[in-house]
Amino acid sequence: MPSSKINLTGGWTIAVAVVLAVAVAAVAVSRVDLSGDTGSGLPQRFDYSLETFKTVDPSLILYRQAGELPLEMSAARAVAVGPEDRIYVVGDQKVVVYNADGTKHAEIILEESPRCLAVGGAEHDPPGRILVGMRDHVEVYAPDGKRQAVWERLGEKAVLTSIAVADAAGEPDVFVADAGNRIVLRYDSSGKRLAEIGRLDREQRIRGFIIPSPYFDVAVTPDGLLRAVNPGMHRIEAYTFDGHFEEPLAWGKAALAVEGFCGCCNPANMAVLPGGGYVTGEKGIPRVKVYGADGAFVGVVAGPDLLAPTMTITEETREDHELAVVDVAADSRGRVLVLDPAARKVRIFERRDAVQEGVGSLFLYRPETASDVPSRGEADTEKDSRPPRPQPAHTTETKS
């Protein structure tokens, strides 16, 4: 009998403990702010510590803004450079092409909303071929804007975020980054799939790509390797065209300091400089930076003071306050092009120590300082008081 009494008491004790645990959990859930209206829940000291990283040491800023291209797009997505340093921008449902002097060259109307693009080099056949990435497939356009091909659709999970074209003459390979399926696809120039790169393979020591958000960039470097951002690992990885992981060549680290990549998943975008070296664009704390071919930090192109002067770091944690993410490209002279979707423009930067006669006069608008940049709401409503930019007579519009 005594043992029965002890068991009964123990059972009631367990039951009460379970009820109390459920009650505590219910209270905790009821206090969770699913909307984000009450803030991050972190102490103000934490928010302040992040704010300190919005300011970049001026001695690290190696570039100056030499010009800009205002865009007539509500949602610009990507920028690329083609033959003769022409500038290509995709957004809304179109591709807009600018000459190196900033005048509009052509506009191609698309049937769907594009997400990324690449342009074939002058040595390719045909030169200047335009590859546009939609959500689940690639479309190919001739330089005159005529659609030449629509490649395979990759399924409901596909989210294409980047296209890279090899530098080989003739009909080079094409690499397509699919953030939805966490893979890079290699195609020949006709759209025939040749290989998959980066899929998890423990035997080959390939960990796979960690992609928490739809930013996943690829590029082909002068050494003949494919470089792919592994954003969740905060690094840039190297692969042969056959998919072999060159682990010793991977570089990058997670850090709030300017030399590293911060947040959940950075860099968001990258480009390759002539002769080697990288330009990277980050989200969260919007920074554009330059690294050497070996991955060593070189300096800053632009920081949050210019790219997001009215935004706070913590606003990116809420979907309705998410900062627009910059894309980056580089031309044959080493100038850095930064697509700034929030400001609806492409910013053109040159090194402060560069000697390039007339570079600053190639573009029709002066660069803005951080104090000139309106907030997102103002940018949507404020009319530009500057005179309209003249358009050349040969501007064309081609429908697919």
N, C-alpha and C positions, 0 to 999 in steps of 0.2 A: 503493500500500500504506500509506504513512504516513497518508493521509487516512482509510482504512478503520479503522485502529487508533484514530485520534482519535474517529471516530463511535461505535465500539464502547464506548470508555471513557466517552464522554458519555452513551450509552444506559444503561450500568450506573449511572452517577451519578444520573440521573433516576429510575431504578427504585428505588434505595436511598432516595432522598429521599421518594418516594411511600410506600414501606413505613413509613418513620419517621413520616411525617405521619399515616398511618392508625393506627399504634400509639399516638401521642400523643393522637389523637382518642378512641380506645377507652378510654384511661386516664381522660381527662377525663369521658367519658360515665359511666364506672363510678363516678366520684366524685360525680356529680350526685345529690342527695337528693330523689327524687321524692315522698317522703312528707312532707318538712318536719321530720322528727324531729330533725335536727341543727341546726335553726335557720335563720335567713335567710342565713347566710354572710357577712353584713355585720359590720364591726367593732363592738365594744360602744359605741364613741364615737358611731356612727351611731344606734344604738338609743336612747342617752341623749339625743341631740339631738332626737329625735322626742318623747321623754317630756316634754321641757320645754314642748311645745305643749299638753300636757294641762291645764295650769294657765292659767286665764283671769284677767287683771287684774281684780280686784274692782270697780274704778271703771268698767269697761265693762259690768258686769252690771246692766241697767236693770229687770229683772223679779224678782219674788219668787213662790214657789209659794204659792198661796192655797188649794189643795185638790187632791183627787185622786179618781178613780173606780177602785176595784179591779175587775178583769175576771175573769170565769170563762171564760177562753179559754186554750188551750195555745199557740195561734199567732195572735195578733191581727195583722191586716194593714194596716188603714187606719182613719182617723177623719175625720168630716165633721160640719158643723153645718147644721141645717135651720131651718125656721120656729120661732119662739118660743125660739130658741137651744137647741133639743133637740140632743143629742149622739148621733151614730150611729157604731157601731164594727162592723167586719166581721172575721171570723176563723173558724177551724175551718169549720163549715158553717152559719153563722148571721149574722144582723144583730141587734144589740142596740141598743135606743133608750132613752136616758135623758132625763128632764126636766131643765130648767135647774138645778133644785135638787139634782140628783144621784140622784133616785129613779128606779128602773127603770120605763119606760113600756111597752115591748113587746119581744118577741123573735120574729124570723121565721126559721124553719128552711128551709135551702136544700138543694137536691139535690146541689150541687157545692161545692167549696172556692172562696170568693171571693178576689179579689186587690185590689179597689179599689171605691170607690163615690162617688156624688154624690147630692145631695138638691135637688130643685127648691124654689125660693123660694115665699113666700106669694103672690106675684103670678102664679105660674104656674098653668096649667090642666092637671091638678088641682094644687093647692098641696101641697108636701111629697111629691111623687112620688119614689120611691127607685130609682136606677139602680145596679145591681150588676154589676161587671165580673168575669167568670170568666176563665179562661185565654184563651179564644178567642172569646168573645161577651159581649154585654150582656143582662141580664135586667131587666125593669121591674116594680116592685111598687107597688101603691097604698099610701097611708098606713096603711091597716088591715092590710097584710101580704099581700093577695091578689096573686098573680102575674098581671100583665096582658099581658106580651109577652115573647117571646124573640127577640132580633135575630139577624141573619145570623152564621154561624160563619165565622171569618176564616182558617182553615187551620192546618196543623200548626206553622207557624213563629210563629204569633201568640202574643204574651205581653202581655196587657193590663195596664197598670200605673196608669192614671189616667183619670178621667172629669171633664169640666167642663161646666157648663150655663150658657148665656148668661143675662144678667140681664133680657132683654127680657120684657115681659108676654105672656101668652097661651101660645103653644106655641113655646118657644125652641129654638135649635139646641143640639146636644149634640156635644162633642168628645171623642174617645176616643184615648188614647195607646197605641200598639202598639210595645213595645220590640223584639219579635222581628222585625218588618218595618221598624222604624225610620221610622215614619210616624205622623202624626196624621190621624184620619178625622173628617170632619164629617158629622153626620146631622141630619135634621129630627126632630121630637119623636115621629114614628111609627116611626123606625128606617130610613128611606130614606136611603141614602148620597148625599151631595151633592158632596163634594169630598175630595181628598187634600191634605194640607198638609205641607211640609217635605221632600219627596222631592228628591234631588239634581237641580239644574237650573242648569247653568253660565250659560246665557243670562240667567236671572233672579238670578244671583249667590247662589243657594241652595246651600250646601255640603253639606247633608244633616245628619242627626243622627248623632252619634257616641255609641254606647251600649254600652260594654264590659260592663255588668252590668244586670240587669233592674230599673233604677230610672229612670223617665222620666215626669216630671210635667207637667201642663198646668193652666192656670187662665184665666179670663176676667177682665180688669181693668176698672175703672170707665170707662176711656177707650174701651171697646168693642173692644179688641184681644184676640187670643188670645196668651197668654204660654206659652212652652214651654221647659222646661229642655233645654239641649244639654249633657249631663253631661260628655262627652269634651272639650268646648270650655270647660268650667267657666264657663258663662254662661247667662243667661236671654234668650231671643230673643222678638221680637214679630212677629206675623203678622196680616194682615187675615183676616176670615172666608173670603175668596176665595183665600187662600193667598199673598198678596203679602208678601214678606219686608221688614219695616221695619228695615233694617240699622242705621240711626243710633240706634235705641232699644234695641239689644242691650247688655247690660252684664254684668260679672263678669270675674274674672281668676283664674288659677291661682296660688296662694300658700299657704305654710304659715301665714303670719301670719293673725290672726283676721279681718282685713278681706277676705281672699280665700277661695277654695275649694281644698282640698288633695286629694291622692290622684289616682287615675286618672280619677275621674268623680264630680264633685259640682257642685251640690247634688243630693242624692238625692230630696228632696221639697221642696215649697214650698206656701205659701198666701198669699192676698191679704188685707190688713188693710182694715177699713172706710175708705172714702175714698182708698184707695191705699196703697202700701207693701207690703212683702213680709216673710213669715217663711220662713226656709229651714232645712232639716234636713240635716245632713251625716253621712256614714258614714266609717269609718276613725277619724278623730278626731271623736267624736260631739259636735256643737255645734248649737245652735239659735240663730239670729241674726235680727236685724231690719234691713231696708234701706228707704230711702225710695223713693218712687215713681220717682225718677230713678236708682235703683240705688246711691245713696251709702250707705255703711255707717253704721248708727245705733248699734247696740249688741248685746249678748248677752242672750238669754233664759235659757239654761242651757248649761253646758259639761260636759266629760267627768267632772269631779269629782262631779257629780250623776247624770249619765246612764250612766256606766260606771266607777264608782269602783274596782272590783276588777280591771278589765281593763287590759291593756297594748296600746299602739298596734300593735305588731308582731304580736300574735296574730291580727289580721284578715287577715294574709297567708296563713293556713292555713284551709282550708275548715271543719275541725272546730272551729276556735276563732273563727269569724267572729262579729263583734258583730251583735246584732240592730239593725236600722235603724229609727230613729224616723220617725213620720209627724207632720205638723203641720196644724193648722186654726186658724181665728180666728172668734170669735163677733161679734155685732153691737156689743158694747161694747168690742171691741178686745182682749179677753182671748185669750191664746194657749193652745191645747190641744196637748199633746205626747203622742202615743201611744208609750209605752215598753214594747215587747213583752217585753224581758228581765225587767222588774219586773212585768209583767202589770197595767198600770194606765194610765189617762189622767191626766196631770199638768196642772193648770190654773194658769196664770201670769197675774198682773196687773202692770202697771207699778208700780214702787215709788212714783212720784210721782202715781199716780192717786188721785182722790178718788171712791170708789164705795162709798157707805154700804152696809154689810152684805155686801159681796162675799165676805169671808172666811168668813162663816157659812153661805153657800149650800151648802157641801159637807160631808158627814157625817164625813169623816176629816181629821185634821190633815195638813199636808204633812210629808214626811220630809226629814231632812237627809241629806247624803251618807253619814254614818256609820251611818244607820239602814238603808240599802239593803243587802239580803243579796246575796251572789254568786249567779251563775246557778244553781249546784248547790243552794245553800241555799234559793233562791226556789222550787225545785221540790219541796223536802221540808219546809220550815218551815211550820207551821200558824200562821195568823193568830190571835193571842191577843185581838184586839180584838173587841168584841161584834158580832154579825151586824147588817148594815144592814137596817132595816125596809123591806119592799116594799109599795107601795100596792095597794089592793084592785083597782084597774083594770088591773093588769099583765096583758097578754095574750100568748098564744103562737099564732102563725099558721103553718101549714104550707103550703108551696107545692105 
